[in-house]
Amino acid sequence: MKTNKFFRIITVLCLCIAMILPVLSCAETSGGDTTTATPDQGGAAQTQAPTDTTTEETSYPFLDVNYANEEFLIFNSEPKYSMIMNILADDVTGEPVNDAQYKAMFKVEEQYKIDLVEYACGWDNQYNEIMNASSTGEDIYDVAYLRSTHIGTMFTSSYLLNLYGVENLNIDMPWWNQQLKNDATLLGDHLYYLSSDAHLMAFEGTWAIYFNKALASNVGLPSPYEDVYNNTWTLERLTELAAQGAALGGEASWDFTAGGSSIYGMASFKNLINALMVGCNEHYCLKDAEGVPYYAMAESQTVYDVTEAIAALTGDTANGTYISANSTGKHYIADIFSQGRSVFMGGELKAGASELKDMSDPYGILPIPKYNSDQENYLSNMYWGTLLFTIPTTCATPERTAAVMDLLSYHAWQDVLPVYYERLCYRGTRDAESVAMLEMISESRYLNWAIAYDWIDSIEPQLNTELDAGRATAIASLIRGSKRVVPGLIEKTLNALKAMN
C-alpha cells in the first residue's frame, strides 16, 4: 500500500506548497459577502465572520515517542452507499479531500514514526471477520471501525476495550464527537466507541435538508436560510414551504412518472423519519441523572405531537407536499431531486459530494429542522450504520493505538473537514451560507445510540415505515408493545456491564 518513503516526503512537501496557494472560496464563487449571519442562543440574527475551525498545531499535546516504523493495522470496510470511507490515502491525486487525508496520514507517520496500513473488508462480511479475528485471541488489528449496530454484541462479548482509562486518548477534546461520547457512556465509566473525522462516514452519513434554489425562486419561496438565522426553521415551516413549492405542472395526478412535469414539495425515503425524530429532540432512550439509560419514548409528553407533525408532512401526498421513494420504487436523489422534480430533499451529506455533482440546478443545504422555536439546539442524525472507532481487546498496545488515532483525529478535524466543506460547496451549493450550515450540522451531529446497543428493533423500523407513509395512528400501539421489550434489553446490557467490573 505504501509508496517509497523519500518519494512520499517530496510529495507532501509539494502538496503543502500547493495548499497555501490562493484558492477561490465559496463566497468568492458566488460573488457574496464573506460574512454570514448566525443565530445567537436567543434566536436573534447577528452578522459575524465564519467560524475558524482550525487550531494552532502547538495546542496539541504531542507525545515524545518513536514507534520505529512498526506497522499499525486499521480494520475498516470497503466503500458503501457512495460514501468516502477510507481513512488513509495511497497517494496524492489532486482530489482535495484525498490529498488532505494523505497529508494528515503523513504528519502522523512522521511525528510518531509509524507505518499506517488499512485493511478494508467487504461491508456485508465485516461482522463475521472481526468476530472471527477477536475469538482467536490473536493480536491482529490495532483499531477496528465497526458498524454501530455491531457494537452491542461486540462489547458484551468482551471483544472491545473500555476506552475510559486508555492512556493517550484525549476523549474530552473537540476532535472527538462529544455528544456521541456522552451518550455512549454507560454507568458513568463504560465507553466502547467514539467518532472523529478521521473516518468521514461520520459526516458523509449525517442527515440534512437540501433545497433546489431554482425551483424555490420560481415559485417565490423565501430563502430558508433566513429561517435558520431567525430561529424559525421548524418542522412546521418545512411543511409549509414544501406545500407551497408543489405544482402539478399540467399532469393529471400526483402519481410519479419518469420525465414528468410535476414538482413535489419534498422527496426522501423512510430513513428520513429517524432524522426528523432526532431533529425534533424526540429520543427512544435517554439517561437519568445518575447516567442510567431508560426507555424515554414510553414516558415522553411530546412524542405524539411530534409524530403527528411528521405525518402532516409525509401524509400530504394528495397535494404533492411529499413523495416517498419507498412508495414509488424510484431513487429519491437520482430520479427525483437531482432531476428538478422536488423543491426539498431529506438526505445524507454524501449526496452533495457524489450523487448531486452533475445536477444542473444550484442547491443549498440546511440542518434538520427543530420541532419548534423553543428547542435550544439543532440535532443532525447520523446514519444508523456509521462506522465507529473501537479498540479490540486483542490489541496488545492500546496506548499506542490511542496515541496514533488521537493524533490522526486531530489532523482530520483541523485539516480534512474544512476541505470537505469546500468539496460540498463547489459541487453545487456555491454560497457562503451553506458553509455556515455545514459547520452548524457538524457541531450538532447525533447518533441514535439506542440502535448501537440493539435496544429498539421492536419499534424503530416499524415507526419509520408508518410515518413515511403518513400514518400516525399506529404509533401509540407500537410504543405500548415495545415498552414490554425495550426495558428488558436495556437491563440485559447493564447487567453485562456490571459483570465486567
matplotlib code that plots the C-alpha trace (Angstrom):
import matplotlib.pyplot as plt

x = [0.0, 2.8, 4.9, 8.6, 9.4, 11.6, 9.0, 6.3, 8.3, 8.8, 5.2, 3.9, 6.2, 4.8, 1.3, 1.9, 3.1, 0.0, -2.3, -1.1, -1.7, -4.7, -7.9, -11.4, -13.7, -17.4, -18.3, -16.0, -17.6, -21.0, -19.8, -21.2, -20.1, -17.7, -19.7, -22.5, -25.5, -25.8, -28.4, -27.4, -28.8, -31.9, -32.6, -31.8, -29.9, -26.4, -23.7, -20.2, -17.3, -17.4, -16.1, -12.5, -12.5, -8.7, -6.4, -2.7, -0.7, 1.2, -2.1, -1.9, -0.2, 2.3, 4.0, 7.7, 7.5, 9.2, 7.5, 10.4, 8.2, 6.2, 3.1, -0.2, -3.2, -6.6, -9.7, -12.2, -14.9, -14.9, -17.0, -20.7, -23.6, -21.3, -19.6, -16.0, -14.9, -11.2, -9.1, -5.8, -4.8, -2.4, -1.1, -1.7, -4.3, -5.3, -8.7, -8.7, -10.2, -7.9, -4.9, -5.9, -6.2, -2.8, -1.3, -2.9, -1.6, 1.9, 2.0, 1.1, 3.6, 6.4, 5.6, 5.4, 7.5, 4.7, 3.6, -0.1, -1.9, -5.6, -7.5, -11.0, -13.1, -16.5, -19.3, -21.5, -18.6, -17.3, -19.1, -18.1, -14.5, -14.0, -15.8, -13.6, -10.5, -11.5, -12.4, -8.9, -7.4, -4.6, -3.3, -4.2, -5.8, -4.7, -8.0, -11.4, -14.0, -17.3, -20.9, -22.8, -25.3, -22.4, -21.1, -23.6, -22.8, -19.0, -18.6, -21.0, -18.9, -15.8, -14.2, -13.9, -11.8, -13.4, -12.0, -12.1, -8.6, -6.8, -3.6, -3.0, -6.7, -7.8, -11.5, -12.6, -11.1, -13.1, -11.7, -13.8, -17.6, -18.5, -22.3, -21.7, -19.1, -21.5, -24.4, -22.3, -21.0, -23.0, -22.9, -20.5, -17.4, -18.2, -17.3, -16.7, -16.8, -16.1, -16.3, -14.0, -13.4, -10.6, -13.4, -15.5, -18.5, -19.5, -20.0, -21.0, -23.8, -25.2, -28.7, -29.6, -32.3, -31.4, -33.3, -33.4, -32.7, -34.0, -37.3, -37.7, -37.1, -39.5, -42.4, -41.4, -40.3, -38.3, -34.8, -34.9, -31.5, -33.3, -35.5, -32.3, -30.8, -34.1, -34.7, -37.9, -36.5, -39.0, -40.8, -44.0, -42.1, -40.6, -44.0, -45.4, -42.7, -42.9, -46.6, -46.1, -43.5, -45.6, -47.0, -48.8, -47.4, -50.2, -50.2, -53.5, -52.3, -49.5, -48.6, -44.9, -43.9, -40.3, -39.8, -43.0, -43.6, -45.0, -42.9, -43.1, -42.6, -40.2, -38.7, -37.0, -37.4, -38.3, -34.9, -35.9, -38.2, -35.2, -33.7, -36.9, -37.5, -34.0, -34.1, -37.3, -35.4, -37.5, -35.4, -36.0, -33.7, -32.2, -30.2, -31.3, -29.4, -27.3, -26.4, -28.6, -30.4, -34.1, -36.8, -37.7, -40.2, -42.7, -42.6, -42.4, -45.0, -44.4, -43.9, -47.5, -47.3, -44.0, -45.2, -48.4, -46.4, -44.2, -47.2, -48.7, -45.6, -45.3, -49.0, -49.8, -49.3, -52.7, -51.3, -47.8, -46.2, -44.2, -43.2, -41.5, -39.0, -40.1, -43.6, -42.5, -39.7, -37.6, -34.5, -35.1, -31.8, -31.2, -34.8, -36.5, -34.4, -31.4, -33.9, -35.5, -38.7, -38.8, -38.0, -36.7, -35.0, -34.1, -30.8, -27.3, -24.5, -22.7, -25.3, -23.8, -20.3, -21.2, -24.8, -25.6, -22.3, -23.9, -27.1, -27.8, -29.8, -27.9, -28.9, -28.5, -28.0, -29.9, -29.9, -32.7, -35.4, -36.3, -39.7, -40.4, -38.5, -38.4, -36.0, -32.5, -30.3, -30.4, -29.7, -28.4, -28.9, -26.0, -26.6, -27.6, -24.8, -22.0, -18.6, -17.2, -13.8, -13.1, -10.1, -10.2, -9.4, -6.8, -4.8, -1.5, -0.6, -3.8, -1.8, 0.0, -3.4, -4.7, -1.7, -1.8, -5.6, -5.9, -3.3, -4.9, -8.3, -6.8, -5.3, -8.6, -10.5, -8.0, -7.1, -9.5, -13.0, -12.6, -11.6, -14.6, -16.8, -15.4, -15.9, -19.6, -19.6, -18.1, -20.2, -23.4, -24.1, -21.9, -22.7, -21.2, -24.4, -24.2, -20.7, -22.1, -24.9, -22.3, -20.5, -23.8, -24.6, -21.1, -21.4, -24.9, -24.2, -26.0, -26.0, -29.2, -27.2, -30.1, -29.6, -26.0, -27.0, -29.6, -32.5, -35.1, -35.6, -39.1, -40.2, -37.8, -38.2, -42.0, -42.2, -40.2, -42.4, -45.6, -44.6, -43.0, -46.5, -48.1, -49.7, -49.5, -52.5, -50.4, -47.7, -49.4, -49.7, -46.1, -44.9, -47.1, -45.8, -42.1, -42.5, -42.7, -39.4, -37.0, -36.6, -35.6, -32.9, -31.5, -31.3, -29.6, -26.9, -26.4, -26.1, -23.4, -21.5, -21.8, -20.4, -17.3, -16.3]
y = [0.0, 2.4, 4.4, 4.9, 6.9, 9.5, 10.0, 10.5, 13.2, 15.1, 14.6, 16.0, 19.0, 19.7, 19.2, 21.7, 24.3, 23.7, 24.0, 27.5, 28.9, 31.2, 29.4, 30.7, 30.4, 29.5, 33.1, 34.3, 31.8, 33.2, 36.8, 37.1, 38.6, 36.5, 37.3, 35.1, 35.6, 33.1, 32.9, 33.6, 31.4, 33.6, 33.2, 36.8, 37.2, 38.6, 39.0, 37.7, 36.2, 32.5, 30.4, 29.4, 25.7, 25.3, 25.5, 26.1, 22.9, 23.7, 23.3, 19.5, 17.5, 15.7, 12.7, 12.1, 8.6, 6.7, 3.6, 2.5, 2.4, -0.5, -1.5, -0.1, -2.0, -0.4, -2.6, -0.9, -1.5, -1.1, 1.9, 1.7, 3.9, 6.3, 7.5, 8.3, 5.5, 5.2, 6.6, 6.6, 7.7, 5.8, 8.8, 12.5, 12.6, 16.2, 15.5, 17.9, 15.6, 12.7, 14.9, 16.3, 12.8, 11.9, 15.0, 14.1, 10.5, 11.6, 14.0, 11.2, 8.8, 11.3, 12.6, 9.1, 7.1, 4.6, 2.8, 3.1, 0.4, 0.0, -3.3, -2.8, -5.9, -6.3, -4.3, -7.4, -9.5, -7.1, -8.5, -12.1, -11.1, -9.1, -11.6, -14.5, -12.4, -11.5, -15.0, -16.3, -14.0, -13.1, -9.5, -8.6, -5.2, -2.1, -0.4, -1.5, 0.7, -1.2, -0.5, 0.9, -2.0, -4.4, -2.5, -4.0, -7.6, -7.0, -5.3, -7.5, -10.4, -8.7, -8.1, -4.3, -2.3, 0.2, 3.5, 5.2, 5.0, 4.1, 6.2, 8.8, 9.0, 12.6, 11.8, 15.2, 17.1, 18.6, 16.3, 13.6, 13.9, 15.0, 14.5, 10.9, 10.3, 11.5, 9.5, 6.3, 6.4, 4.0, 3.7, 6.6, 4.9, 2.4, 3.7, 1.3, 3.5, 7.0, 9.0, 11.5, 13.0, 10.5, 8.4, 10.7, 8.3, 10.1, 13.2, 11.7, 9.8, 12.8, 13.9, 17.3, 19.1, 20.1, 22.7, 23.5, 27.2, 27.5, 25.8, 27.8, 31.0, 30.1, 29.8, 32.8, 30.9, 33.0, 31.8, 29.1, 30.3, 33.2, 30.8, 29.2, 32.6, 33.8, 30.5, 29.8, 26.7, 24.3, 21.1, 23.2, 25.7, 23.0, 21.5, 24.9, 25.7, 22.2, 22.6, 26.0, 24.5, 21.6, 22.1, 19.6, 21.3, 20.1, 16.5, 14.7, 13.4, 13.3, 9.7, 9.8, 9.4, 9.5, 12.6, 14.1, 17.8, 17.7, 19.3, 17.8, 19.8, 17.3, 13.9, 11.4, 7.8, 6.1, 6.8, 10.5, 9.7, 8.9, 12.2, 14.2, 12.5, 13.2, 16.7, 17.4, 16.3, 13.1, 10.2, 6.5, 6.3, 8.9, 8.7, 9.8, 12.0, 9.0, 8.2, 5.1, 4.7, 4.2, 3.9, 7.6, 7.4, 5.5, 8.4, 11.3, 14.1, 15.3, 12.1, 12.1, 15.8, 15.2, 12.1, 13.8, 16.8, 14.5, 12.7, 16.1, 16.4, 12.9, 12.2, 15.1, 13.2, 14.3, 17.8, 16.8, 18.1, 14.8, 11.9, 8.8, 6.9, 3.8, 4.1, 4.9, 2.4, 5.4, 6.8, 10.0, 11.5, 10.3, 10.2, 13.0, 15.8, 15.8, 15.9, 19.1, 17.2, 18.4, 21.6, 20.0, 16.7, 14.9, 13.1, 12.4, 14.9, 12.4, 13.2, 16.7, 15.3, 12.5, 11.9, 15.5, 16.5, 16.6, 18.3, 21.4, 23.4, 25.0, 23.8, 24.7, 22.7, 23.2, 21.4, 19.1, 21.5, 21.8, 20.9, 24.5, 27.7, 26.9, 24.0, 25.1, 23.3, 21.6, 17.9, 16.2, 12.5, 10.3, 7.2, 4.3, 2.0, 4.6, 3.0, 3.9, 3.8, 0.9, -0.9, -4.7, -6.4, -8.4, -5.2, -5.7, -2.0, 0.1, 3.1, 3.1, 2.8, 5.7, 7.9, 7.3, 7.6, 10.6, 12.5, 11.4, 12.5, 15.9, 16.4, 15.3, 17.8, 20.6, 19.8, 17.4, 18.6, 22.2, 20.8, 18.5, 21.6, 23.1, 19.9, 20.1, 23.8, 23.5, 20.6, 22.7, 24.9, 27.8, 30.1, 31.1, 30.3, 26.6, 26.5, 28.1, 25.5, 22.7, 24.0, 24.0, 20.5, 19.2, 20.7, 19.1, 15.5, 13.0, 9.2, 7.3, 5.4, 3.1, 1.5, 0.8, -1.2, -3.2, -2.0, -0.6, -3.2, -3.8, -0.2, 1.8, 0.1, 0.0, 3.6, 4.7, 2.7, 4.1, 7.7, 7.6, 6.6, 9.5, 7.3, 8.3, 6.3, 3.2, 4.9, 4.5, 0.7, 0.5, 2.3, 0.1, -3.0, -2.0, -1.0, -4.7, -5.3, -2.4, -2.0, -5.7, -5.3, -2.2, -4.2, -7.1, -4.7, -3.1, -6.4, -7.4, -4.2, -4.7, -8.2, -6.7, -4.7]
z = [0.0, 0.9, -1.6, -1.3, 1.9, 0.2, -2.6, 0.0, 1.7, -1.5, -2.4, 0.8, 0.6, -2.9, -1.5, 1.3, -1.2, -3.3, -0.4, 0.6, -2.9, -3.1, -3.9, -4.5, -1.6, -1.9, -1.2, -4.0, -6.3, -5.7, -5.5, -2.0, 1.2, 3.3, 6.4, 7.5, 9.7, 12.6, 15.4, 18.9, 21.7, 21.9, 18.2, 17.1, 13.9, 14.0, 11.4, 12.0, 10.2, 9.5, 12.4, 12.1, 13.0, 12.9, 15.8, 16.2, 15.9, 19.1, 21.0, 20.5, 23.3, 21.1, 22.7, 22.6, 21.1, 18.3, 17.2, 14.9, 11.8, 13.1, 11.2, 12.5, 11.1, 10.8, 10.3, 8.1, 5.5, 1.7, 0.4, 0.7, -0.4, -2.3, 0.9, 1.5, 3.9, 3.5, 6.4, 4.6, 1.1, -1.1, -2.9, -3.9, -6.7, -7.0, -5.4, -2.4, 0.3, -0.7, -0.6, 2.8, 4.1, 2.7, 4.4, 7.7, 7.4, 6.6, 9.5, 11.9, 10.4, 10.6, 14.1, 15.7, 13.2, 12.5, 9.3, 8.9, 6.9, 6.3, 5.7, 4.2, 4.1, 2.4, 4.0, 4.5, 5.8, 8.3, 11.4, 10.7, 10.0, 13.2, 15.3, 14.0, 14.5, 18.0, 19.0, 18.2, 20.8, 18.3, 18.1, 14.5, 14.4, 16.3, 15.8, 14.4, 12.7, 13.3, 12.2, 15.1, 15.0, 15.8, 18.9, 21.4, 20.6, 20.4, 23.8, 25.7, 24.3, 25.9, 22.4, 22.8, 25.3, 27.6, 26.3, 29.7, 31.1, 27.9, 28.0, 25.3, 24.2, 24.7, 24.7, 26.0, 23.2, 20.3, 17.6, 19.2, 18.9, 22.4, 22.1, 21.0, 23.7, 26.4, 25.0, 24.6, 28.2, 30.3, 34.1, 34.3, 33.1, 30.3, 26.8, 23.9, 20.8, 19.7, 16.5, 14.8, 11.4, 10.8, 9.3, 7.1, 7.1, 10.4, 8.3, 5.0, 6.6, 8.6, 7.5, 6.2, 4.1, 0.6, -1.4, -5.1, -5.4, -8.9, -8.1, -4.8, -6.7, -9.5, -7.0, -4.9, -1.8, 0.7, 1.5, 4.1, 5.3, 6.9, 8.9, 10.3, 11.2, 12.8, 14.7, 12.7, 10.8, 12.3, 11.1, 10.6, 8.5, 6.3, 5.8, 4.9, 2.3, 0.8, 0.4, -1.3, -3.7, -5.0, -8.5, -10.8, -13.9, -16.1, -15.1, -14.2, -10.8, -8.3, -9.4, -10.2, -13.9, -15.1, -17.2, -15.9, -15.2, -11.7, -8.9, -5.4, -2.3, -0.7, -1.6, 0.7, 2.0, 5.3, 6.9, 6.9, 9.9, 12.2, 11.2, 11.8, 15.2, 16.4, 14.9, 16.9, 20.0, 20.4, 21.5, 22.0, 25.0, 27.4, 30.7, 34.1, 36.5, 37.5, 33.9, 33.8, 30.4, 30.2, 27.5, 27.2, 24.4, 26.6, 29.0, 26.5, 26.8, 23.3, 21.2, 19.8, 18.9, 17.1, 15.2, 14.1, 12.9, 10.9, 9.4, 8.4, 6.1, 4.8, 4.7, 2.4, -0.8, -2.3, -2.7, -3.7, -0.5, 0.0, -2.1, -0.7, -2.7, -0.8, -2.3, -5.9, -6.4, -7.6, -6.1, -4.1, -5.3, -8.8, -10.0, -8.2, -6.6, -9.0, -11.9, -10.6, -9.5, -5.8, -4.1, -0.9, -0.2, 3.0, 2.6, 3.8, 3.2, 0.9, -1.7, -2.2, -2.7, -5.1, -6.3, -6.9, -8.6, -12.0, -11.0, -13.2, -10.7, -7.8, -4.4, -0.8, 2.4, 5.7, 9.1, 10.0, 11.4, 15.1, 16.3, 17.4, 18.1, 21.9, 21.1, 22.1, 19.5, 16.1, 16.1, 13.0, 12.9, 11.7, 9.5, 11.7, 10.4, 10.8, 11.3, 14.8, 16.4, 18.7, 20.1, 20.2, 23.4, 21.5, 20.8, 22.8, 22.8, 23.3, 24.4, 21.0, 19.2, 21.3, 20.6, 16.8, 16.3, 18.6, 16.6, 13.3, 14.5, 15.5, 12.0, 10.3, 12.4, 11.6, 8.0, 6.4, 7.5, 6.2, 2.8, 2.9, 3.4, 0.3, -1.7, -0.9, -1.6, -5.1, -6.1, -6.1, -3.1, -4.2, -1.4, 2.0, 3.8, 3.0, 4.5, 7.7, 7.6, 7.3, 10.3, 12.2, 11.1, 12.0, 15.5, 16.0, 14.8, 16.9, 16.8, 17.8, 20.4, 21.3, 17.9, 18.7, 21.8, 19.9, 22.1, 19.8, 16.9, 18.2, 17.3, 15.2, 11.8, 12.1, 13.2, 10.2, 7.8, 9.4, 9.4, 6.0, 4.8, 6.7, 9.3, 12.9, 14.2, 15.0, 17.0, 20.3, 19.9, 18.7, 21.9, 24.1, 22.5, 22.6, 26.3, 27.0, 25.3, 25.4, 29.2, 29.4, 26.7, 28.5, 31.7, 30.0, 28.6, 32.0, 33.8, 31.2, 32.0, 35.7, 35.3, 33.7, 36.7]

ax = plt.figure().add_subplot(projection="3d")
ax.plot(x, y, z, "-o")
ax.set_aspect("equal")
plt.show()
